[in-house]
Amino acid sequence: MILIVLAFLLICIVAGIGYLDYKSEVDKVSVEEKVSEIENIEHYTPINDISSDMKDAIVAIEDRRFYDHNGVDYYALVRGIVVTLSNQGVQGGSTLTQQLAKNMYFMDDNGGTKKIAEAFVAKELEDKYDKEKILELYLNVAYYGDGHYGIYDAAMGYFQKTPAELSVSEASVLAGLPQAPSVYALSNKNEQTKERQMQVLNSMLELEMITQEEYNTASQFVFF
């Protein structure tokens, strides 16, 4: 019983520190101001100018419940904090909205309290913007390796295409990159990049975002 109480107190303390981190950041630069900064970056691409295959691919591999949750996966959040606080590394599992929040405010800190702060920013994003806007913002700030920040630079840099022109094959490659861009960047000619693309395709097929024929064609795609 004592251990349960202590664990509850610890979670409350971490949550409180996380909330203070969140307030400190948004008081300096509001969420709306951060969004405006993103919208003003060079080659910012509206969601309607990004292929549906690219949108499906990133949701399939990064956050398949994206359209159903309110911005936070609470189970993954608590698990990540426990793992971080127990010095076992940093646990993933963030939603796309949380990843956007991290890109906006917390790129230099992966601590447990910062995960709480990300969750508060994610909740504010979900309260103020619809899912399509959040997805649009994420695709425009994600890092895809080889110096390519944002979907426009990635699509042009890797495939000499605009985001609207990306096929299932190309989208499934790009969607796999943000998880570990230094590893999966195409210039590395790393077989892990192909394995990652197949994970994306398998998820898309499972979610019925693509047909078996599209899966088979994309699987044969040679990109380095």
ABEGO torsion letter per residue (X at the ends): XAAAAAAAAAAAAAAAAAAAAAAAAAAABBAAAAAAAAAABBGBBBAAABBAAAAAAAAAAABAAAAABAGBBAAAAAAAAAAAAAGAEBBBGBBAAAAAAAAAAAAABABAAAAAAAAAAAAAAAAABBAAAAAAAAAAABBAEGGBBEAAAAAAAAAGBBAAABBAAAAAAAAAAAABAAAABAAAGBAAAAAAAAAAAAAAAAAGABBAAAAAAAAABBAX
